[in-house]
């Protein structure tokens, strides 16, 4: 806003106010007296510009955005610890609670027994570092009789501290709808705060008055495990006491929690032209490009349900052939692409309202 208020501009304005009968040339008494003041005023304008930038939520840096958001009771979500499921053999062996195991560069500690040979472990490092794929666990603490230890799956994904732009978007969105007393905005806000949840849809009056259905995906934009669904159900509306207000849900609301599902999409690429080589030479790059597109698409799953004061809509994700083709053409060596199909049909594919896009078989026939 004050970019034009430079040292030179301010100094010239000050000199213009001095009558021409006085010597105003550089090195004169008047010039040397005004120059330091002009410099200080230029610095003040720079600080004033910074002040205006940091005042508003859409331009403030993280430090001042947090201060502004506190006025609405909002703070960035902290990093959380991944919870995983491990399988230990022999299954009749009792694994001590607190026993530590390593996987690559992170460590896990046993926290709870699930069933014979199956235990929950919690990552010791906060953030997404603990969201490992299935693999072998190496014992840090000695466990007598232990034969194998395997990380089976991530039950509740760990999350990094909320990113600045994500927090900014949440702050600005807080002005668009008022979360109150079990309305859709209230459920969205509270359910999204649960560790490991990356998006939620709320279906009011699902099976009559007072009933609500909630569908969610993980912070990795994938379907949740059954154990995670059960945990969220307990937090929102415990099944033995549904409607009694013992969870997040208000008294009188009977809430049913479920997860999204994957929709595998078969992709046909019958006409690809290459600068050199064959389809097999580009297969890995093609599949990685499609996976990246689907991952970006799945991030927008929650936004396909719009529930504002004056409007409501709920649609599924739309997988667009044009997006796939344009991204594949960015791969070096692919010169042309035609007649792409999704599930055997040469048109865009609209998924179910609670489905995520997952790459199925990719063919070049």
C-alpha positions as CSV (number, residue, x, y, z in Angstrom):
1,X,0.0,0.0,0.0
2,X,2.9,2.3,0.7
3,X,5.3,1.1,-1.9
4,X,5.5,4.5,-3.4
5,X,6.7,6.1,-0.2
6,X,10.4,5.6,-0.8
7,X,13.3,7.5,0.7
8,X,13.8,9.4,-2.5
9,X,10.1,10.4,-2.8
10,X,9.8,11.6,0.8
11,X,13.1,13.5,0.6
12,X,12.0,15.3,-2.6
13,X,8.7,16.2,-1.1
14,X,10.4,17.7,1.9
15,X,12.9,19.6,-0.3
16,X,10.0,20.9,-2.4
17,X,8.6,22.6,0.7
18,X,11.8,24.7,1.2
19,X,11.8,28.0,-0.8
20,X,14.1,27.9,-3.8
21,X,16.1,30.9,-2.5
22,X,17.9,28.5,-0.2
23,X,20.6,26.0,-1.2
24,X,19.0,22.6,-1.4
25,X,21.7,20.8,-3.3
26,X,23.1,17.5,-2.0
27,X,25.7,18.3,0.7
28,X,24.0,21.5,1.7
29,X,22.9,22.1,5.3
30,X,19.2,21.8,4.4
31,X,19.7,18.6,2.4
32,X,21.8,17.0,5.1
33,X,19.3,18.0,7.7
34,X,16.3,16.5,5.9
35,X,17.9,13.3,4.5
36,X,18.1,11.4,7.9
37,X,14.5,12.4,8.7
38,X,13.4,11.2,5.2
39,X,15.1,7.8,5.8
40,X,13.4,7.3,9.1
41,X,10.0,8.2,7.6
42,X,10.6,5.7,4.8
43,X,11.4,3.0,7.4
44,X,8.2,3.9,9.3
45,X,6.2,3.5,6.1
46,X,7.7,0.0,5.6
47,X,6.7,-0.9,9.1
48,X,3.2,0.5,8.6
49,X,2.9,-1.7,5.5
50,X,4.0,-4.7,7.4
51,X,1.5,-3.8,10.1
52,X,-1.4,-3.7,7.6
53,X,-0.3,-7.0,6.1
54,X,-0.2,-8.8,9.5
55,X,-3.5,-7.3,10.6
56,X,-5.8,-9.3,8.2
57,X,-6.3,-13.1,8.3
58,X,-5.9,-13.6,4.6
59,X,-2.3,-12.0,4.5
60,X,-0.9,-12.5,8.0
61,X,2.1,-14.7,8.6
62,X,1.6,-17.7,10.8
63,X,2.6,-15.9,14.1
64,X,0.0,-13.2,13.6
65,X,-2.6,-15.4,12.0
66,X,-2.6,-17.5,15.2
67,X,-3.1,-14.3,17.2
68,X,-6.0,-13.3,15.0
69,X,-7.6,-16.7,15.0
70,X,-7.5,-16.9,18.8
71,X,-10.2,-14.2,18.7
72,X,-12.5,-16.8,17.3
73,X,-11.3,-19.6,19.6
74,X,-9.2,-21.3,16.9
75,X,-5.7,-22.6,17.3
76,X,-3.6,-24.8,14.9
77,X,-4.1,-28.5,15.4
78,X,-0.9,-30.0,17.1
79,X,1.0,-32.9,15.7
80,X,-0.3,-36.3,16.7
81,X,1.1,-39.8,17.2
82,X,0.4,-42.6,14.9
83,X,-1.4,-45.7,16.3
84,X,-0.6,-49.0,14.5
85,X,-1.5,-52.6,14.9
86,X,1.2,-55.2,15.3
87,X,1.2,-59.0,15.1
88,X,3.6,-61.0,17.3
89,X,4.5,-64.7,17.2
90,X,4.2,-67.0,18.9
91,X,0.6,-65.6,19.4
92,X,0.3,-67.1,22.9
93,X,3.3,-65.0,24.0
94,X,2.4,-62.0,26.2
95,X,4.1,-58.8,25.1
96,X,4.7,-56.4,27.9
97,X,2.9,-53.0,27.7
98,X,5.5,-50.4,27.0
99,X,7.8,-52.7,25.1
100,X,9.6,-50.8,22.3
101,X,10.1,-51.7,18.7
102,X,11.7,-49.9,15.8
103,X,10.8,-49.6,12.1
104,X,13.2,-47.7,9.9
105,X,13.9,-44.4,11.6
106,X,11.0,-44.4,14.1
107,X,10.2,-46.3,17.3
108,X,6.9,-47.7,18.6
109,X,5.7,-48.7,22.1
110,X,3.1,-51.3,22.9
111,X,0.1,-49.7,24.4
112,X,-2.8,-52.2,24.4
113,X,-3.6,-55.9,23.7
114,X,-6.3,-56.4,21.0
115,X,-6.4,-60.2,20.8
116,X,-4.0,-63.2,20.9
117,X,-0.8,-62.0,19.3
118,X,-2.3,-58.7,18.2
119,X,-1.4,-55.4,19.9
120,X,-1.7,-51.7,19.4
121,X,1.5,-49.6,19.3
122,X,1.9,-45.9,19.4
123,X,4.7,-44.1,17.6
124,X,7.1,-42.2,19.8
125,X,7.6,-39.5,17.1
126,X,4.7,-37.1,16.4
127,X,3.6,-36.5,12.8
128,X,3.2,-38.5,9.6
129,X,6.6,-40.2,10.2
130,X,4.8,-43.0,12.1
131,X,2.4,-43.8,9.2
132,X,4.5,-46.7,7.9
133,X,3.4,-49.4,5.5
134,X,3.3,-53.1,6.6
135,X,6.7,-54.5,7.5
136,X,8.9,-56.1,10.1
137,X,9.4,-54.5,13.6
138,X,12.7,-54.9,15.3
139,X,12.7,-55.2,19.2
140,X,14.5,-52.6,21.1
141,X,13.6,-54.1,24.5
142,X,14.4,-57.8,25.0
143,X,11.2,-60.0,24.9
144,X,11.9,-63.6,25.9
145,X,10.5,-66.1,23.4
146,X,9.6,-63.6,20.7
147,X,9.9,-65.0,17.2
148,X,8.5,-62.3,14.9
149,X,7.0,-58.9,15.2
150,X,5.1,-57.4,12.2
151,X,3.5,-54.0,11.7
152,X,0.2,-54.9,10.1
153,X,-1.5,-51.6,9.4
154,X,-1.9,-48.0,10.5
155,X,-5.0,-47.8,12.6
156,X,-5.1,-44.1,13.4
157,X,-2.7,-42.0,11.2
158,X,-0.4,-39.5,12.9
159,X,-0.7,-35.9,11.6
160,X,1.8,-33.1,11.4
161,X,1.1,-29.8,13.0
162,X,-1.6,-28.0,11.0
163,X,-0.1,-26.2,8.0
164,X,-0.4,-22.4,7.8
165,X,-2.5,-22.3,4.7
166,X,-4.8,-25.1,6.0
167,X,-5.2,-23.2,9.2
168,X,-5.9,-20.0,7.3
169,X,-8.6,-21.6,5.3
170,X,-10.2,-23.0,8.4
171,X,-10.1,-19.6,10.0
172,X,-11.7,-17.9,7.0
173,X,-14.3,-20.6,6.7
174,X,-15.4,-20.0,10.3
175,X,-17.1,-16.8,9.1
176,X,-19.2,-18.6,6.5
177,X,-21.3,-20.8,8.8
178,X,-22.0,-20.9,12.5
179,X,-21.2,-24.1,14.3
180,X,-23.9,-24.5,17.0
181,X,-25.8,-27.1,18.9
182,X,-25.4,-30.1,16.7
183,X,-25.9,-28.5,13.3
184,X,-23.9,-29.8,10.3
185,X,-21.2,-27.2,10.8
186,X,-20.9,-28.2,14.4
187,X,-20.4,-31.9,13.6
188,X,-17.9,-31.1,10.8
189,X,-15.8,-28.9,13.1
190,X,-15.8,-31.4,16.0
191,X,-15.3,-34.5,14.0
192,X,-12.5,-33.0,12.0
193,X,-10.6,-32.3,15.2
194,X,-10.4,-36.0,16.0
195,X,-6.9,-37.3,15.4
196,X,-6.4,-39.1,12.1
197,X,-9.5,-37.7,10.4
198,X,-9.0,-35.8,7.1
199,X,-12.5,-35.2,5.9
200,X,-16.1,-35.8,7.0
201,X,-19.6,-35.7,5.5
202,X,-22.7,-35.3,7.7
203,X,-26.1,-36.7,6.8
204,X,-28.8,-35.3,9.0
205,X,-32.2,-36.9,9.5
206,X,-30.7,-40.1,8.1
207,X,-33.4,-42.5,9.3
208,X,-35.9,-40.1,10.7
209,X,-35.8,-37.2,13.2
210,X,-32.8,-37.2,15.6
211,X,-30.7,-39.6,13.5
212,X,-27.4,-38.6,11.9
213,X,-25.0,-40.5,9.8
214,X,-21.3,-39.5,9.6
215,X,-18.9,-40.7,6.9
216,X,-15.2,-39.9,7.1
217,X,-11.8,-40.5,5.6
218,X,-8.4,-40.6,7.3
219,X,-5.8,-37.8,7.2
220,X,-4.0,-39.8,4.5
221,X,-7.2,-39.5,2.4
222,X,-8.0,-43.2,2.6
223,X,-10.8,-45.4,4.1
224,X,-10.4,-45.9,7.8
225,X,-9.9,-49.3,9.5
226,X,-12.8,-50.9,11.3
227,X,-11.0,-50.2,14.6
228,X,-10.7,-46.5,13.8
229,X,-14.4,-46.4,12.9
230,X,-15.3,-47.9,16.2
231,X,-13.1,-45.4,18.1
232,X,-14.7,-42.5,16.4
233,X,-18.2,-44.0,17.1
234,X,-17.3,-44.2,20.8
235,X,-16.1,-40.6,20.8
236,X,-19.2,-39.2,19.0
237,X,-22.0,-41.4,20.3
238,X,-21.1,-44.6,22.3
239,X,-23.3,-47.4,21.0
240,X,-24.5,-48.7,24.4
241,X,-25.7,-45.2,25.2
242,X,-26.7,-43.7,21.9
243,X,-28.8,-40.5,22.1
244,X,-27.8,-39.9,25.8
245,X,-25.2,-37.2,25.0
246,X,-22.3,-39.0,26.5
247,X,-20.1,-38.2,23.4
248,X,-19.7,-35.3,21.1
249,X,-23.2,-35.7,19.8
250,X,-25.9,-33.6,21.6
251,X,-28.6,-35.3,23.7
252,X,-31.2,-36.9,21.5
253,X,-29.0,-37.4,18.5
254,X,-28.5,-41.0,17.5
255,X,-25.3,-41.0,15.4
256,X,-24.1,-43.8,13.1
257,X,-20.4,-43.6,12.1
258,X,-18.9,-45.2,8.9
259,X,-16.0,-44.8,6.7
260,X,-15.6,-44.0,3.0
261,X,-14.8,-46.8,0.6
262,X,-12.4,-47.1,-2.3
263,X,-13.7,-47.2,-5.9
264,X,-11.2,-49.0,-8.1
265,X,-11.2,-47.4,-11.6
266,X,-9.9,-49.4,-14.6
267,X,-8.2,-47.1,-17.0
268,X,-7.8,-47.8,-20.7
269,X,-5.1,-46.1,-22.7
270,X,-5.5,-47.7,-26.1
271,X,-3.8,-45.0,-28.1
272,X,-0.5,-43.7,-26.7
273,X,2.3,-42.4,-28.9
274,X,5.9,-42.4,-27.6
275,X,9.0,-40.7,-28.8
276,X,10.8,-44.0,-28.4
277,X,10.3,-47.3,-26.6
278,X,7.1,-49.1,-25.6
279,X,4.4,-48.8,-23.0
280,X,6.3,-51.0,-20.6
281,X,9.1,-48.3,-20.6
282,X,6.6,-45.7,-19.3
283,X,4.3,-47.9,-17.2
284,X,5.7,-46.9,-13.8
285,X,5.6,-43.1,-14.6
286,X,2.1,-43.5,-16.0
287,X,0.8,-45.3,-12.9
288,X,2.5,-42.8,-10.5
289,X,1.0,-39.9,-12.4
290,X,-2.5,-41.3,-12.1
291,X,-2.0,-42.1,-8.4
292,X,-0.9,-38.4,-7.9
293,X,-4.1,-37.2,-9.6
294,X,-6.3,-39.4,-7.6
295,X,-4.7,-38.4,-4.4
296,X,-5.2,-34.7,-5.2
297,X,-8.8,-35.5,-6.1
298,X,-9.5,-37.4,-2.9
299,X,-8.4,-34.4,-0.8
300,X,-11.5,-32.6,-2.1
301,X,-13.9,-35.3,-1.1
302,X,-15.4,-33.3,1.9
303,X,-15.9,-30.2,-0.2
304,X,-18.3,-32.1,-2.5
305,X,-20.9,-31.7,0.2
306,X,-21.9,-28.1,0.7
307,X,-24.2,-27.4,3.6
308,X,-24.7,-23.6,4.0
309,X,-27.5,-21.6,5.5
310,X,-29.3,-21.2,2.2
311,X,-28.2,-24.2,0.2
312,X,-27.4,-27.9,0.4
313,X,-25.8,-30.2,-2.1
314,X,-23.9,-33.5,-2.0
315,X,-22.2,-35.1,-5.0
316,X,-19.4,-37.6,-5.6
317,X,-15.9,-36.9,-6.9
318,X,-15.7,-36.5,-10.7
319,X,-12.7,-38.3,-12.4
320,X,-12.0,-36.4,-15.5
321,X,-10.4,-37.9,-18.6
322,X,-9.0,-34.5,-19.6
323,X,-7.1,-34.3,-16.4
324,X,-5.6,-37.8,-16.9
325,X,-4.6,-37.1,-20.5
326,X,-3.1,-33.7,-19.8
327,X,-1.0,-35.0,-16.9
328,X,0.2,-38.0,-18.9
329,X,1.2,-35.7,-21.8
330,X,3.6,-34.0,-19.3
331,X,5.6,-37.2,-19.0
332,X,8.7,-36.8,-21.1
333,X,8.6,-39.2,-24.0
334,X,4.8,-39.4,-24.4
335,X,3.8,-37.4,-27.5
336,X,0.1,-38.1,-27.9
337,X,-2.9,-39.7,-26.2
338,X,-6.4,-40.5,-27.5
339,X,-9.6,-42.4,-26.6
340,X,-8.9,-42.9,-22.9
341,X,-11.6,-44.8,-21.0
342,X,-12.7,-45.1,-17.4
343,X,-14.2,-48.4,-16.5
344,X,-14.6,-49.1,-20.2
345,X,-16.4,-45.9,-21.0
346,X,-15.0,-42.9,-22.8
347,X,-16.4,-40.2,-20.6
348,X,-15.9,-38.7,-17.1
349,X,-16.7,-40.9,-14.2
350,X,-18.8,-39.7,-11.2
351,X,-18.2,-41.7,-8.0
352,X,-20.6,-42.4,-5.3
353,X,-21.0,-39.7,-2.6
354,X,-18.8,-41.7,-0.1
355,X,-16.3,-43.1,-2.5
356,X,-12.6,-42.3,-3.1
357,X,-10.8,-42.8,-6.4
358,X,-8.2,-45.6,-6.5
359,X,-6.3,-46.8,-9.5
360,X,-7.4,-50.1,-10.8
361,X,-5.9,-52.0,-13.8
362,X,-4.2,-49.7,-16.4
363,X,-4.3,-51.3,-19.9
364,X,-2.8,-50.3,-23.2
365,X,-4.8,-52.5,-25.5
